[in-house]
Amino acid sequence: MKTETAAASEPNSIIDTSKMSPEQRAALELTEAARAETRDGFVSDLFMGHFTFPALHPFPVQRPEDHDQGDAFLLRLGDFLKAHVDPDEIDRTGEIPDEVFAGLAKLGAFGIKIPVEYGGLGLSQTNYCRAAMLLGSYCGNLTALLSAHQSIGVPQPLILFGNEEQKRRWLPRVAAGEVSAFALTEPKVGSDPAKMETRGEPTADGAHFIINGEKLWCTNGVKAGVIVVMARTPDKNGRNQITAFVVDMDTPGVEVVRRCHFMGLRALYNGVIRFTNVKVPRENILLAEGKGLRVALTTLNTGRLTLPAACVGLSKRCLEIARVWAAERVQWGQEIGKHAAIAEKIARLAAETFAMESMTLYAASLVDRDKQADVRLEAAMCKLWATERCWEHVNEAMQIRGGRGYETAQSLAARGEEPVPIERLLRDSRINTIFEGSSEIMRLFIAREALDPHLKIGAPMLDTRLPWKTRAEAAGRAALRYVGWYPRQWLGPLADAGLRFSDLHPRLAAHVRWAARASHRLARALFHAMALHGPKLEREQMLLGRFVDIGTELFAIAATCSRAHALHTPEARELADLFARGARLKVERLFDALHHHTDRTGYRVAQRVLAGDHRWLEAGVLG
């Protein structure tokens, strides 16, 4: 997998790549070249100490007509799932029945966001997320099938980057139910673009490319009729070129080598795909030759919103299961929900689910407002935060159910109890913190984007590769910029004089004001870290991760309080208040951990473990 960091070739790079290997430098340069410039927005502004609350308040409520369109589809989808889909049977057999594929296609579930003129339903991003919530609450395998097909498969890249001929050629097919997939990861190099081994060589006349290579973990690849393939094409001007091709799976030379099997999502049609002298027309290139990584990164940015939406649905399901069981199960003379240890879990589950939904709906609204909106930070934060919280939620739901949570639904049914599938939900949900960018990669990605405004100001003065005179001039420019910016980060309420919280309920307003002050504290701390570590900051991954987690919690507080105000119910305010109280405590702990931690000691120990110095600890086990 790849990290988002600055490239040596760019003048605003803070990372000194002079000590990097050629492979590391190439990966950074290639990835950086594919990045779009970070745009202003609520999340990016947070790291600069600009708490632009008006960007998400009033909370963007879905238009009634759009909501009605979503309701109509969700009603049909829900009825179909209840009548024709048995998630536990799909889990047991590892197969989705053909009639389910056909039924979903008839509903239009393979073309939810595809415009009507190309055979799709033309629904909004918000309604697509609502569909993902419904699916996520019911069957993880169907969620993965439809998500991989529409979010990172052929539809999304075509909608964003396809020309008219390409759209008319493929979109009606995939909208009608032909499964699609996305092929990037490779067995030996993962998703590192600089080391990509799959090659696309142009023919002598330049009209075609011949693709050779092998792709791993291609979700939907086993069932797909058409896929997007990332391949390395001939270098230009000394730079690596990654190109995105649309490839029909019946093209000679395309072979599904093996289907992969996993702990959960047992009906995931994920496989290894080999390309042997596959002849693809130049017309099948998406965007342009050498622009494949941009296609991949942009597609993933919007596509990542499906995962947090599905996690919202799963967390709601866990909340329902925990609520019913805790209200009915009696231990030590009272319902277990009245025991403080269980009550705390249920309250936190409810509050965090509300926050998760608020963040996801806000990010979806940005896409509905502008299809080309830059939501990379919002989507990454939603993905990071929701998948980690959802994993905790399903784990807590299992804990609340106790032995019945660990027991399979099939076993529960066999002895006459309600077949509540917590065991299946837990297995299926574990992949979410890994799918489409692991939590670790998400933190590095967000950190790189958060640093971007600072890099544009101060990077040249810290770049040891530049002449001292150039660095001195850059330092002067940075000083002029920061001499006005830095004092404002200490002024607190005075710096936020333009913000208005008077329309909020007093409890919500207090949390938002606190978050605004915390954003200044975050900006100061990030600035201090840059000044202290200079070019070595990118190596301080644990430190950067804490900055990201602080920013994510502040985003969650703001979105949750704004949405609670929009719903205008005491129940919503109650959940927002509880969530914000807990988030504030977490943020305080994270700020403290910026200075009090065991990062260096832990790193030294890890290197000694890797060197074999602690193999004595592994004695007495069978490996």
C-alpha positions in Angstrom: 0.0 0.0 0.0 1.1 3.5 -0.6 1.4 6.6 1.6 0.7 10.1 0.6 3.8 12.2 1.1 5.6 15.0 -0.6 7.9 14.4 -3.5 11.5 15.5 -3.9 10.8 17.0 -7.3 8.4 19.6 -6.0 9.7 22.9 -4.5 7.3 22.8 -1.6 8.5 19.4 -0.4 9.5 19.2 3.2 10.8 15.6 2.9 14.4 15.3 2.2 14.5 12.3 -0.2 18.3 12.4 -0.7 18.7 9.5 1.7 15.9 7.4 0.2 16.4 4.5 -2.2 15.5 5.1 -5.8 12.4 3.0 -5.4 11.2 5.0 -2.4 11.8 8.3 -4.2 10.1 7.0 -7.3 7.0 5.9 -5.4 6.8 9.3 -3.7 7.2 11.3 -6.9 4.7 9.2 -8.7 2.0 9.4 -6.0 2.6 13.1 -5.4 2.3 13.9 -9.1 -1.2 12.3 -9.1 -2.4 14.4 -6.1 -4.7 17.2 -6.8 -4.0 20.4 -4.8 -5.7 20.4 -1.4 -8.7 22.7 -1.4 -10.1 24.7 1.5 -12.9 23.0 3.4 -13.9 22.5 7.0 -11.6 19.5 7.6 -8.5 21.0 5.9 -9.1 24.3 7.7 -9.1 22.6 11.1 -5.4 21.9 10.9 -4.7 25.5 10.1 -6.6 26.7 13.1 -9.6 28.0 11.0 -12.8 26.6 12.5 -15.1 27.3 9.5 -18.3 26.0 11.2 -20.5 27.7 8.6 -19.2 25.1 6.1 -21.3 22.5 7.8 -23.9 24.6 9.7 -26.8 24.7 9.1 -26.4 21.0 8.5 -27.2 20.1 4.8 -30.6 18.3 5.1 -31.6 16.1 2.2 -34.1 17.7 -0.2 -37.6 16.2 0.3 -37.9 15.1 -3.3 -34.5 13.5 -3.2 -35.4 11.8 0.1 -38.6 10.4 -1.4 -36.7 9.0 -4.4 -34.4 7.2 -2.0 -37.3 5.9 0.1 -38.9 4.4 -2.9 -35.8 2.5 -3.9 -35.0 1.5 -0.3 -38.5 0.1 0.2 -38.1 -2.1 -2.9 -34.6 -3.2 -1.9 -35.6 -4.0 1.7 -38.6 -6.1 0.5 -36.4 -8.0 -1.9 -33.7 -8.7 0.8 -36.2 -10.0 3.3 -38.0 -12.2 0.8 -35.1 -13.6 -1.3 -31.8 -13.2 0.6 -30.7 -15.5 3.5 -27.3 -14.0 4.7 -26.5 -16.9 6.9 -27.0 -19.4 4.0 -24.8 -17.2 1.8 -22.2 -17.3 4.6 -22.5 -21.1 4.9 -22.2 -21.8 1.2 -19.9 -19.1 0.2 -22.1 -18.3 -2.8 -24.6 -15.7 -3.8 -27.5 -17.4 -5.7 -28.0 -16.5 -9.3 -31.6 -15.5 -8.6 -30.2 -12.9 -6.1 -28.0 -11.4 -8.8 -30.9 -11.3 -11.2 -33.2 -9.8 -8.6 -30.7 -7.0 -7.7 -30.2 -6.3 -11.4 -33.9 -6.0 -11.9 -34.1 -3.5 -9.0 -31.4 -1.4 -10.6 -29.1 -2.0 -7.6 -26.0 -2.3 -9.9 -26.6 1.2 -11.2 -27.7 3.3 -8.3 -25.6 6.3 -9.1 -25.3 5.8 -12.9 -27.3 8.5 -14.7 -30.7 7.5 -16.2 -29.5 8.2 -19.7 -27.1 5.3 -19.4 -29.6 2.9 -17.9 -29.0 3.6 -14.2 -31.3 4.9 -11.4 -29.5 8.3 -11.3 -29.8 8.5 -7.5 -27.8 10.9 -5.3 -24.7 10.1 -3.3 -26.8 10.5 -0.2 -29.3 7.9 -1.3 -26.5 5.6 -2.4 -25.1 5.9 1.1 -28.5 5.1 2.6 -28.7 2.0 0.4 -25.2 1.0 1.7 -26.5 1.5 5.3 -29.4 -0.8 4.6 -27.2 -3.5 3.0 -24.6 -3.1 5.7 -27.2 -3.9 8.4 -28.2 -7.1 6.6 -25.6 -8.8 4.5 -21.9 -8.0 4.3 -21.4 -10.1 1.2 -24.0 -8.2 -0.8 -22.6 -4.9 0.5 -19.1 -5.8 -0.7 -20.5 -7.0 -4.1 -22.4 -3.8 -4.9 -19.9 -1.5 -3.3 -16.9 -2.8 -5.1 -18.9 -2.8 -8.3 -20.1 0.8 -8.1 -17.6 2.6 -5.9 -14.3 1.4 -7.2 -15.3 -0.8 -10.2 -16.1 0.5 -13.7 -19.1 2.8 -12.9 -17.3 5.4 -10.7 -14.2 5.9 -12.9 -16.3 6.1 -16.0 -18.7 8.7 -14.5 -15.7 10.8 -13.4 -13.3 10.4 -16.3 -14.9 8.5 -19.1 -15.5 10.1 -22.5 -19.0 10.0 -24.0 -18.2 7.0 -26.2 -16.8 5.0 -23.2 -19.8 5.8 -21.1 -22.3 4.7 -23.8 -20.3 1.5 -24.4 -20.0 0.3 -20.8 -22.3 2.1 -18.4 -25.5 0.5 -19.7 -23.9 -2.9 -19.3 -22.8 -2.5 -15.7 -26.1 -0.7 -14.8 -28.0 -3.7 -16.1 -26.2 -6.1 -13.8 -22.9 -7.0 -15.4 -20.5 -7.1 -12.5 -17.4 -4.9 -12.6 -14.1 -4.8 -10.6 -10.9 -2.8 -10.0 -7.4 -4.3 -10.4 -4.5 -2.5 -8.7 -2.8 -4.7 -6.0 -0.2 -7.2 -7.1 1.2 -10.3 -5.3 4.8 -9.1 -4.9 4.5 -5.3 -4.5 1.0 -4.7 -3.0 -0.2 -1.3 -4.2 3.2 0.4 -4.6 2.9 2.1 -8.0 6.6 2.6 -8.5 7.1 -1.2 -8.3 4.1 -2.2 -10.3 5.0 -5.2 -12.5 1.9 -5.4 -14.7 3.0 -3.8 -18.0 1.1 -2.3 -20.9 3.3 -2.0 -23.9 2.1 -0.2 -27.0 1.9 -2.0 -30.3 4.1 -0.8 -33.2 1.2 1.2 -34.7 0.3 2.6 -31.3 -3.4 1.6 -31.7 -3.3 -1.1 -28.9 -1.5 -2.0 -25.7 -0.4 -5.5 -24.8 -0.9 -6.1 -21.1 1.1 -8.7 -19.1 1.0 -9.2 -15.4 -1.0 -10.5 -12.4 -3.3 -8.8 -10.0 -4.2 -9.9 -6.4 -7.3 -9.5 -4.3 -9.4 -8.2 -7.1 -12.8 -7.9 -5.4 -15.6 -9.1 -7.8 -12.9 -10.3 -10.2 -14.2 -13.9 -10.2 -17.7 -12.7 -11.4 -16.8 -9.6 -13.3 -17.5 -9.0 -17.0 -15.5 -5.9 -17.2 -12.7 -4.4 -15.0 -10.5 -1.4 -14.6 -6.8 -2.5 -14.7 -3.8 -0.4 -13.6 -0.7 -1.1 -15.6 2.7 0.5 -16.0 3.2 2.0 -19.5 6.5 3.3 -21.0 8.2 6.0 -18.9 8.1 9.5 -20.2 10.7 12.3 -19.3 12.3 9.9 -16.8 9.0 9.4 -14.9 7.0 6.3 -14.2 3.7 6.1 -16.0 0.6 4.3 -14.6 -2.3 4.0 -17.0 -5.9 2.9 -16.3 -7.4 0.5 -18.9 -11.0 -0.8 -19.1 -10.7 -4.4 -20.0 -13.4 -6.9 -21.0 -12.9 -10.2 -19.1 -13.6 -12.2 -22.2 -10.6 -10.7 -24.0 -8.1 -13.5 -24.9 -5.4 -13.8 -22.4 -7.4 -12.7 -19.3 -7.5 -15.6 -16.8 -9.0 -15.9 -13.3 -6.2 -18.0 -11.7 -7.7 -18.5 -8.2 -10.5 -17.4 -6.0 -9.3 -16.1 -2.6 -11.1 -17.1 0.6 -11.3 -15.2 3.9 -12.2 -15.3 7.6 -15.4 -13.3 6.8 -17.3 -12.3 3.7 -17.2 -15.9 2.6 -19.1 -15.1 -0.6 -16.6 -12.5 -1.6 -15.8 -13.0 -5.3 -12.2 -12.0 -4.8 -9.5 -13.5 -6.9 -6.1 -13.5 -8.6 -6.3 -12.4 -12.3 -3.5 -13.0 -14.8 -3.0 -11.1 -18.0 -1.0 -12.8 -20.8 -0.5 -10.8 -24.0 -3.9 -9.1 -23.6 -4.5 -6.8 -26.5 -6.5 -3.7 -25.5 -7.4 -0.8 -27.8 -6.0 2.6 -27.0 -9.6 3.8 -26.8 -10.0 1.8 -23.6 -7.7 4.2 -21.7 -9.4 6.2 -19.0 -8.6 9.9 -18.8 -5.2 9.7 -20.5 -2.0 7.7 -20.8 0.0 8.1 -17.6 -3.0 9.4 -15.6 -4.0 6.1 -14.1 -2.9 6.8 -10.6 -5.0 10.0 -10.6 -8.0 7.9 -11.7 -7.3 5.4 -8.9 -6.9 8.0 -6.1 -9.9 10.1 -7.2 -12.1 7.0 -7.5 -11.1 5.8 -4.1 -11.7 9.2 -2.5 -15.4 9.1 -3.3 -15.7 5.4 -3.2 -14.5 5.3 0.4 -17.8 6.9 1.5 -19.5 3.5 0.9 -17.6 1.9 3.8 -18.6 4.3 6.5 -22.2 4.2 5.3 -22.2 0.4 5.5 -20.7 0.7 9.0 -23.5 3.0 10.0 -26.0 0.3 9.0 -24.1 -2.4 10.9 -23.7 -0.3 14.0 -27.5 0.4 13.9 -28.1 -3.3 13.7 -25.7 -3.9 16.7 -27.5 -1.2 18.6 -30.9 -2.9 18.0 -29.5 -6.3 19.0 -27.9 -4.9 22.2 -31.0 -2.9 23.1 -33.4 -5.8 22.8 -31.2 -8.3 24.6 -30.2 -5.9 27.4 -33.9 -5.0 28.1 -35.0 -8.7 28.2 -32.1 -10.6 29.7 -32.3 -10.7 33.5 -29.2 -11.3 35.7 -28.8 -10.8 39.4 -32.4 -9.7 39.8 -32.7 -7.0 37.1 -32.3 -6.5 33.3 -28.7 -6.4 32.3 -29.2 -3.0 30.7 -29.6 -1.6 34.2 -26.1 -2.7 35.2 -23.8 0.3 34.8 -21.1 -1.7 32.8 -23.7 -2.7 30.2 -25.5 0.6 30.2 -22.3 2.5 29.4 -21.7 0.3 26.4 -25.2 0.8 25.0 -25.1 4.6 25.5 -21.7 4.9 23.8 -22.9 2.7 21.0 -25.9 4.9 20.4 -24.0 8.2 20.6 -21.2 7.1 18.3 -23.6 5.6 15.8 -25.3 9.0 15.6 -21.9 10.7 15.1 -20.9 8.2 12.5 -24.1 8.8 10.5 -23.7 12.6 10.8 -20.2 12.6 9.4 -21.1 10.3 6.6 -24.2 12.3 5.5 -22.3 15.5 5.6 -19.6 14.1 3.3 -22.2 12.7 1.0 -23.9 16.1 0.8 -20.7 17.6 -0.5 -20.7 15.2 -3.4 -24.4 15.9 -4.1 -23.6 19.6 -4.1 -20.7 19.2 -6.6 -20.0 15.8 -8.3 -16.3 16.9 -8.7 -16.1 18.0 -5.1 -12.8 17.4 -3.3 -13.9 15.1 -0.4 -10.6 13.3 0.0 -10.2 14.4 3.6 -13.8 14.1 4.7 -14.1 10.6 3.1 -10.8 9.4 4.6 -11.8 10.6 8.0 -15.2 9.0 7.7 -13.6 5.8 6.6 -11.0 5.8 9.4 -13.3 6.8 12.2 -16.4 4.8 11.2 -14.6 1.5 10.5 -12.7 1.6 13.8 -15.8 2.5 15.8 -18.0 -0.1 14.0 -15.5 -2.8 14.9 -15.7 -1.8 18.6 -19.5 -1.7 18.3 -19.9 -5.2 16.9 -17.4 -6.5 19.5 -19.4 -4.8 22.3 -22.6 -6.3 20.9 -21.0 -9.7 21.1 -19.9 -9.0 24.7 -23.4 -7.9 25.7 -24.9 -11.1 24.1 -22.2 -13.2 25.9 -22.1 -16.8 24.9 -25.0 -16.3 22.6 -23.0 -13.7 20.7 -20.2 -16.1 20.1 -22.5 -19.0 19.1 -23.3 -19.2 15.4 -26.9 -18.3 14.2 -27.2 -21.9 12.8 -26.4 -23.4 16.2 -28.8 -21.0 18.0 -31.6 -22.0 15.7 -30.9 -25.7 16.0 -31.6 -25.5 19.7 -34.6 -23.3 19.4 -33.2 -19.8 20.1 -33.5 -16.7 17.9 -30.6 -16.9 15.4 -29.0 -13.6 16.0 -25.9 -13.5 13.8 -23.5 -11.5 15.8 -20.7 -14.1 15.2 -21.2 -13.6 11.4 -21.4 -9.8 11.7 -18.1 -9.7 13.6 -16.3 -11.9 11.1 -17.6 -9.9 8.2 -16.8 -6.5 9.7 -13.2 -7.2 10.5 -12.0 -6.4 7.0 -13.4 -2.8 7.1 -10.4 -1.3 8.8 -8.2 -2.8 6.0 -10.4 -2.5 2.9 -9.7 0.5 0.6 -6.8 1.8 2.7 -6.0 0.5 6.1 -6.3 2.7 9.2 -2.6 3.2 9.3 -2.5 4.3 5.6 -5.5 6.5 6.2 -3.7 8.3 9.1 -0.7 8.9 6.9 -2.8 10.0 4.0 -4.7 12.5 6.1 -1.5 13.7 7.8 0.0 14.5 4.4 -3.0 16.5 3.4 -3.1 18.3 6.7 0.5 19.3 6.3 -0.1 20.6 2.8 -0.9 24.3 3.7 2.1 24.5 5.9 4.3 22.9 3.3 3.4 25.6 0.8 4.5 28.2 3.3 7.5 26.8 5.1 8.9 23.8 3.3 11.7 25.4 1.2 13.4 26.9 4.3 13.6 23.4 5.8 14.8 21.7 2.7 18.5 21.0 3.2 19.0 20.3 -0.5 18.4 23.9 -1.5 21.1 26.7 -1.4 21.3 28.6 1.8 20.3 31.9 0.1 17.1 30.3 -1.3 16.3 28.9 2.1 16.9 32.3 3.7 14.5 34.0 1.3 11.9 31.3 1.9 12.4 31.8 5.7 11.7 35.5 5.3 8.5 34.8 3.3 7.4 32.2 5.9 8.0 34.6 8.8 5.8 37.3 7.2 3.1 34.7 6.8 3.3 33.2 10.2 3.8 36.5 12.1 0.1 37.2 11.6 -1.1 33.6 11.7 0.6 32.4 14.8 -0.6 35.0 17.4 -4.2 34.3 16.3 -3.8 30.7 17.3 -3.5 31.9 20.9 -6.3 34.5 20.9 -9.1 31.9 21.2 -12.5 33.6 21.2 -11.1 36.7 19.6 -9.9 34.7 16.6 -13.3 33.2 16.2 -15.2 36.5 16.6 -16.9 36.0 13.3 -18.5 32.7 14.3 -22.0 32.6 15.6 -23.3 29.9 17.8 -26.3 31.7 19.2 -28.8 29.6 17.2 -27.5 26.4 18.8 -28.9 24.9 22.0 -26.6 26.0 24.8 -25.3 22.5 25.4 -24.4 22.1 21.8 -23.0 25.6 21.5 -20.6 24.9 24.4 -19.2 21.8 22.6 -18.8 23.7 19.3 -17.0 26.6 21.0 -14.7 24.1 22.7 -13.9 22.4 19.4 -13.1 25.8 17.9 -10.6 26.5 20.6 -9.2 23.0 20.2 -8.6 23.6 16.5 -6.3 26.5 17.4 -4.5 24.3 19.8 -4.2 21.6 17.2 -2.7 24.1 14.7 -0.2 25.4 17.2 0.9 21.9 18.1 1.3 20.9 14.5 3.3 24.1 13.8 5.6 23.3 16.8 6.1 19.8 15.6 7.2 21.0 12.2 9.6 23.5 13.7 11.0 20.8 16.0 11.3 17.9 13.6 11.7 19.7 10.3 12.2 17.2 7.4 12.1 14.3 9.8 8.5 15.0 10.8 7.2 12.5 8.1 9.0 9.7 10.1 7.1 10.5 13.3 4.1 8.4 12.2 2.7 7.9 15.7 2.9 11.7 16.4 1.2 12.4 13.1 -1.5 9.8 13.8 -2.4 11.7 17.0 -2.8 14.9 15.1 -5.1 13.2 12.7 -7.1 11.6 15.5 -7.6 15.0 17.2 -8.8 16.5 13.9 -11.1 13.7 13.3 -12.7 14.0 16.7 -13.2 17.7 16.2 -14.8 17.1 12.8 -17.1 14.5 14.5 -18.1 17.0 17.3 -19.0 19.7 14.8 -20.9 17.5 12.4 -22.8 15.8 15.2 -23.8 19.0 17.0 -24.9 20.6 13.7 -27.0 17.7 12.7 -28.6 17.4 16.2 -29.6 21.1 15.8 -31.1 20.4 12.4 -33.2 17.4 13.7 -34.4 19.7 16.5 -35.4 16.9 18.9 -34.3 16.4 22.5 -33.3 12.9 21.7 -30.8 14.0 19.1 -29.4 16.7 21.4 -29.0 14.1 24.1 -27.0 11.8 21.8 -24.9 14.7 20.5 -24.2 16.0 24.0 -23.1 12.5 25.2 -20.9 12.0 22.2 -19.3 15.4 22.4 -18.5 14.9 26.1 -16.7 11.7 25.4 -14.9 13.1 22.3 -13.6 16.0 24.3 -12.1 13.6 26.9 -10.5 11.7 24.1 -9.1 14.8 22.5 -7.6 15.9 25.8 -5.9 12.5 26.2 -4.5 12.8 22.6 -3.1 16.3 23.3 -1.4 14.9 26.4 0.0 12.0 24.4 1.7 14.5 22.0 4.3 15.0 24.8 3.9 12.0 27.0 4.3 8.7 25.1 6.6 5.7 24.7 7.1 6.0 20.9 10.9 5.9 20.8 11.2 3.2 23.4 8.6 1.1 21.6 10.4 1.6 18.3 13.7 0.5 19.8 12.1 -2.6 21.3 10.4 -3.4 18.0 13.7 -3.3 16.1 15.3 -5.6 18.7 12.3 -8.0 18.3 12.8 -7.9 14.6 16.5 -8.6 14.9 15.7 -11.7 17.0 16.9 -10.4 20.3 13.7 -11.4 22.0 13.1 -14.8 20.4 13.5 -16.3 23.9 9.9 -14.9 24.6 8.6 -17.2 21.8 9.9 -20.4 23.5 7.3 -23.0 24.4 5.0 -22.6 21.4 4.4 -24.5 18.2 4.8 -22.5 15.1 
